[in-house]
Amino acid sequence: MNKHTRLIVTLLFAVMLILAAAISRSFLAGKDDSLGNRNTSENNRVLSENKGYCIITDDSGSYGIADSSGRTIVSPEWSSLEFAGDNCCIASMMIGGKLLSGCIDYEGNITLPFIYKDIRLAGNNPYYIARSENGSFTLLSQQMRPVIRREWDSCSFSGSDITLANDTGSFTYTCGENGLLLSRASVSGETMMRRFTLDVTSRVLLSKLSAQMLEDIVLDTGNYLEYAYSGDDEILSQLTTGRRSSFVQLFPDDHKILSKRLMGISDIYIYSLRSDDSIPHFAASVVADTEITYTDDSAKVKSLRDEYKAVIEFSGSSDMNFTAVSASFEKTAPDYPAAVPDDSSGEIRSEKSEEVPALDDSQKIQPTSAANAGR
């Protein structure tokens, strides 16, 4: 064999060794292929499958995702994985020493931030509940997007109903063919240290009003009552940025009245109004139990107690444009008792009234500030 032949044989042998080494490394080590994906190790175990994808786990107990060919497309690096919703997985991982949950898609992209303590189905309904570290709840869709952009203090399920509650009240949503519909609501408010609750069960009204709009109705009703009794312009500025003359105080032109005191709210309900524009209008009717101190025709200080109904009108089709537009009481003056002769002296007195000592400035009722948080 001459020198030239030996050179050719040596080169061929070197090429064969290189090819054999490359094939051996690819087969034994499962290195990344030309697409940037990694072949599934024989040590990975398949746990569940969905639409051609499967969740796998390796010897370390971490979880990943493989496609139908067995190729690993999401490396086993998650503390847990669970198929959920539309083409995504609920995942968990250790962050800052805490096990937090979020969502990833089938390529490993984060689609819901890892800020939740856990994420689970809302009973047998096609929605999910995410619980935050602070204990609050968020309702999620099949796409793992917030259905109602707010957090709730509690969440419960009963059949197709999902009830969400916070410090203002509770809202029950029913899952149906048309999605999630508000079916019951109970919202509480407070004004001048008097609490009241608005309960709504009308499906027609609830199809037009959101939880935020109902909370605004209760808040603004309380604000109006405080303004109506106190005349505090600062309260009125919190109620409206529109025409201030559309909000009328309780008996503003009656000069006999010395003080007005709200004793309680006995009834409140809402209804739809006809309007001249294309924007929906609603009204809140509220009955206010009221004590009035006044001077009669003989300049004696007396008091009477009665119920007066007020109507607060609202306008808007969404949380963004919903606002109070007017408010007033139905009566323009109290029903003062009729004056009758005193049997013993022949003097004139009033029926259904009680004489009270005159109030000095320190005894008169001062305006109180309504709870305006949540606007």
Secondary structure, DSSP 8 states (H G I E B T S, - for coil): --HHHHHHHHHHHHHHHHHHHHHHHHHHH--B-TTS-EE--TT-EEEEEETTEEEEE-TTS-EEEE-TTSEEEEEEEESEEEEETTTEEEEEEEETTEEEEEEEETTS-EEEEEEEEEEEE-TTSS-EEEEETTS-EEEE-TTS-BSSSS-BSEEEEETTEEEEEETTEEEEEEEETTEEEEEEEEEEEEETTEEEEEEE--HHHHTT--HHHHHHHHHHHHHHHHHHHH--HHHHHHH-SS-GGGB--SSTT-TTEEEEEEEEEEEEEEEEE--SSSS-EEEEEEEEEEEEEEE-TTS-EEEEEEEEEEEEEEE-SSTTT-EEEEEEES-SS-----EEE-TTT--EEETT-EE-----TTTS--------TT-
